[in-house]
């Protein structure tokens, strides 16, 4: 049955989508997607809509807003489709070939003007979200590394809090427009040329320490390669393209510890 927020001028089919709990539909011409959320998620989906509207014309390859419908059932955001397949569907070898163009797409986003970006994803804001999630006992253990799955949530939060002063100082000098969730499924790839065609799922975009993005991209991509030298090669490309001469691995680890506490 078609969702009541979807207009019936096109045929739509449901598709699986991430961890958000939203409903996602693909239009039969493959040129658009619709994301539908219940009333509790309307503010978040409106935030994604506003970020896409802001990105239009800023040289970032991402969906464009086609339509917005809101009602008692929630809200529906219709967006243009980015051609290609998710990078998550690539083999390890193909992901290595696609990797430089993926990093270039992220670099385009990171080069946008921080002063012109109206959306914030600061460390203080994200830590505040983590405090809320932990206070409700809502941390999803599936997002935690194996060694942390049975650690009390308040201990995980305290570990992050101890590093906050240092990380806040670093953020002030390395603030960029971040994607917010640059995991491999959010990069679209042309399956023939193995070039990145764009970024999707922009609902967490905002100004932040660029290491908040890099930590997620590095950790998620690292799961795709079975040989350590493949990951090492990819990460060397990442830091070279982004002109980071000396990667700060402790900073990467910090954001990897923080991120799982902000979902819930």
C-alpha positions as CSV (number, residue, x, y, z in Angstrom):
1,X,0.0,0.0,0.0
2,X,1.3,3.5,-1.0
3,X,2.0,5.8,1.9
4,X,-0.6,8.5,2.2
5,X,2.1,11.3,2.0
6,X,3.2,10.1,-1.4
7,X,1.5,11.6,-4.4
8,X,0.1,9.0,-6.7
9,X,1.2,10.7,-10.0
10,X,4.1,8.2,-10.1
11,X,4.7,4.6,-9.2
12,X,6.8,4.0,-6.1
13,X,8.4,1.0,-4.5
14,X,9.8,0.7,-1.0
15,X,13.6,0.2,-0.5
16,X,15.5,-0.6,2.6
17,X,17.3,2.4,4.2
18,X,19.9,2.6,7.0
19,X,19.2,2.7,10.7
20,X,16.9,5.8,10.9
21,X,13.6,4.1,10.9
22,X,12.3,6.3,8.1
23,X,10.4,4.8,5.1
24,X,12.2,5.2,1.8
25,X,10.7,4.8,-1.7
26,X,12.2,4.8,-5.2
27,X,10.2,6.3,-8.1
28,X,9.7,3.9,-11.0
29,X,11.8,6.1,-13.4
30,X,14.8,5.9,-10.9
31,X,15.1,9.6,-11.0
32,X,13.8,10.4,-7.5
33,X,13.6,9.0,-3.9
34,X,11.1,9.8,-1.2
35,X,12.0,9.7,2.5
36,X,9.0,9.6,4.9
37,X,9.2,10.0,8.6
38,X,6.5,9.8,11.4
39,X,5.6,13.0,13.4
40,X,8.5,12.5,15.9
41,X,11.0,12.7,13.1
42,X,9.7,15.7,11.2
43,X,12.1,18.2,12.6
44,X,15.1,16.0,11.6
45,X,13.8,15.5,8.1
46,X,13.1,19.2,7.7
47,X,16.7,19.8,8.7
48,X,17.9,17.5,5.9
49,X,15.6,19.4,3.5
50,X,17.1,22.7,4.6
51,X,20.6,21.5,4.2
52,X,20.0,20.3,0.7
53,X,18.4,23.6,-0.2
54,X,21.5,25.4,1.2
55,X,23.8,23.1,-0.8
56,X,22.2,23.8,-4.1
57,X,24.5,25.7,-6.4
58,X,27.5,25.2,-4.1
59,X,29.3,22.6,-6.3
60,X,28.6,19.6,-4.0
61,X,27.1,16.7,-5.9
62,X,24.1,15.7,-3.7
63,X,20.3,15.3,-4.1
64,X,18.1,18.3,-4.9
65,X,14.8,18.9,-3.2
66,X,11.8,18.2,-5.5
67,X,8.9,18.4,-3.1
68,X,8.0,18.6,0.6
69,X,4.7,17.3,2.1
70,X,3.8,17.5,5.7
71,X,0.6,16.3,7.5
72,X,-0.7,14.5,10.5
73,X,1.1,11.3,9.4
74,X,4.5,13.0,9.4
75,X,6.5,14.4,6.5
76,X,7.7,13.4,3.1
77,X,10.8,14.7,1.4
78,X,11.1,13.9,-2.3
79,X,14.7,14.3,-3.7
80,X,16.4,13.7,-7.0
81,X,18.4,10.5,-7.2
82,X,22.2,10.5,-7.4
83,X,23.1,8.0,-10.2
84,X,25.2,5.0,-9.5
85,X,25.4,2.4,-6.8
86,X,26.3,2.7,-3.1
87,X,30.0,2.4,-2.4
88,X,29.0,-0.2,0.2
89,X,28.1,-2.6,-2.7
90,X,31.6,-2.5,-4.2
91,X,34.3,-5.1,-3.8
92,X,37.3,-4.2,-1.9
93,X,39.3,-3.8,-5.1
94,X,36.7,-1.6,-6.7
95,X,36.4,0.5,-3.6
96,X,40.2,1.2,-3.7
97,X,39.8,2.4,-7.3
98,X,36.8,4.6,-6.4
99,X,38.4,5.9,-3.2
100,X,40.3,9.0,-4.5
101,X,37.2,10.4,-6.1
102,X,35.2,9.8,-2.9
103,X,37.8,11.7,-0.9
104,X,37.6,14.5,-3.6
105,X,33.9,14.8,-3.1
106,X,34.4,15.1,0.7
107,X,37.1,17.7,0.1
108,X,34.7,19.8,-2.0
109,X,32.3,19.8,1.0
110,X,35.0,20.6,3.5
111,X,36.2,23.6,1.4
112,X,32.8,25.4,1.6
113,X,32.7,28.6,3.6
114,X,32.3,28.0,7.3
115,X,31.1,31.6,7.7
116,X,28.3,31.0,5.2
117,X,27.1,27.7,6.7
118,X,24.0,28.2,8.9
119,X,24.2,24.7,10.3
120,X,26.3,23.7,13.3
121,X,27.5,20.3,14.4
122,X,30.0,21.5,16.9
123,X,31.7,19.3,19.4
124,X,29.9,20.9,22.3
125,X,26.6,20.3,20.6
126,X,27.4,16.7,19.8
127,X,28.6,16.1,23.4
128,X,25.4,17.5,24.6
129,X,23.5,15.1,22.5
130,X,25.7,12.2,23.9
131,X,24.8,13.3,27.4
132,X,21.1,13.1,26.5
133,X,21.4,9.7,24.9
134,X,23.4,8.3,27.7
135,X,21.0,9.8,30.3
136,X,18.2,7.9,28.7
137,X,20.2,4.7,28.4
138,X,19.6,4.8,24.7
139,X,23.0,4.0,23.3
140,X,22.7,1.4,20.6
141,X,25.3,-1.3,21.5
142,X,25.5,-2.4,17.8
143,X,27.3,0.9,17.0
144,X,29.9,0.3,19.7
145,X,33.2,-1.5,19.1
146,X,33.3,-5.0,20.6
147,X,35.5,-3.9,23.4
148,X,33.0,-1.3,24.6
149,X,29.8,-3.3,24.2
150,X,29.6,-4.3,27.9
151,X,31.1,-1.1,29.3
152,X,28.6,1.0,31.3
153,X,27.4,3.9,29.2
154,X,28.3,6.5,31.8
155,X,31.9,5.3,31.7
156,X,32.0,5.7,27.9
157,X,30.7,9.2,28.3
158,X,33.2,10.0,31.0
159,X,36.1,8.8,28.9
160,X,35.0,11.2,26.1
161,X,34.5,14.1,28.6
162,X,38.1,13.9,29.9
163,X,39.4,14.8,26.4
164,X,36.9,17.6,25.7
165,X,39.2,20.6,26.5
166,X,41.9,19.5,24.2
167,X,39.5,18.6,21.4
168,X,37.6,21.8,21.7
169,X,40.9,23.7,21.2
170,X,41.6,21.7,18.1
171,X,38.1,22.3,16.7
172,X,38.6,26.0,16.8
173,X,41.6,25.8,14.4
174,X,40.2,23.1,12.1
175,X,36.6,23.9,11.5
176,X,35.0,22.9,8.2
177,X,31.6,22.1,6.8
178,X,31.3,18.4,7.6
179,X,29.0,15.8,6.1
180,X,28.3,14.4,9.6
181,X,27.9,10.8,8.5
182,X,30.4,10.0,5.7
183,X,30.1,6.3,6.0
184,X,30.6,4.2,2.8
185,X,26.9,3.7,2.0
186,X,26.5,7.5,1.7
187,X,28.9,7.7,-1.3
188,X,27.4,6.9,-4.7
189,X,29.6,5.4,-7.4
190,X,29.4,5.0,-11.2
191,X,29.8,1.2,-11.5
192,X,31.6,1.5,-14.9
193,X,34.0,4.4,-14.3
194,X,34.3,3.8,-10.5
195,X,34.1,7.5,-10.0
196,X,32.1,9.0,-7.1
197,X,28.9,10.6,-8.4
198,X,27.8,12.3,-5.2
199,X,26.9,12.2,-1.5
200,X,23.6,11.3,0.1
201,X,22.0,11.4,3.5
202,X,23.0,15.0,4.4
203,X,20.9,15.4,7.5
204,X,23.8,15.8,9.9
205,X,25.7,18.4,7.8
206,X,27.2,21.2,9.8
207,X,30.3,23.0,10.9
208,X,32.6,20.7,12.9
209,X,36.2,19.6,13.3
210,X,37.0,17.8,10.0
211,X,38.3,14.9,12.0
212,X,34.7,14.1,13.0
213,X,34.2,13.2,9.3
214,X,37.5,11.6,8.8
215,X,37.1,9.2,11.7
216,X,33.9,7.8,10.4
217,X,35.1,7.5,6.9
218,X,38.3,5.8,7.9
219,X,36.7,3.3,10.3
220,X,33.8,2.4,8.0
221,X,36.0,1.9,4.9
222,X,38.5,-0.1,6.9
223,X,36.0,-2.8,7.3
224,X,35.9,-3.3,3.5
225,X,39.5,-4.4,3.1
226,X,40.9,-7.7,4.3
227,X,44.5,-6.8,3.8
228,X,46.1,-4.2,6.1
229,X,48.2,-2.8,3.2
230,X,45.0,-2.0,1.3
231,X,43.7,0.1,4.1
232,X,47.1,1.7,4.6
233,X,47.2,2.7,0.9
234,X,43.7,4.1,1.0
235,X,44.3,6.2,4.2
236,X,47.5,7.5,2.7
237,X,45.5,8.7,-0.3
238,X,42.9,10.3,2.0
239,X,45.4,12.4,4.0
240,X,47.4,13.3,0.9
241,X,44.3,14.7,-0.9
242,X,43.2,16.6,2.2
243,X,46.8,17.9,2.7
244,X,47.2,16.5,6.2
245,X,50.9,15.8,6.5
246,X,50.7,14.2,10.0
247,X,47.4,12.5,10.8
248,X,46.4,12.8,14.4
249,X,45.3,9.2,15.3
250,X,44.3,10.0,18.8
251,X,41.9,12.6,17.5
252,X,40.5,10.0,15.1
253,X,40.0,7.7,18.0
254,X,38.3,10.3,20.1
255,X,35.6,11.0,17.4
256,X,35.1,7.3,17.0
257,X,34.3,7.0,20.7
258,X,32.0,10.0,20.6
259,X,29.9,9.2,17.6
260,X,28.2,6.0,18.8
261,X,27.0,7.9,21.9
262,X,25.1,10.5,19.7
263,X,22.7,8.0,18.1
264,X,19.6,7.2,20.1
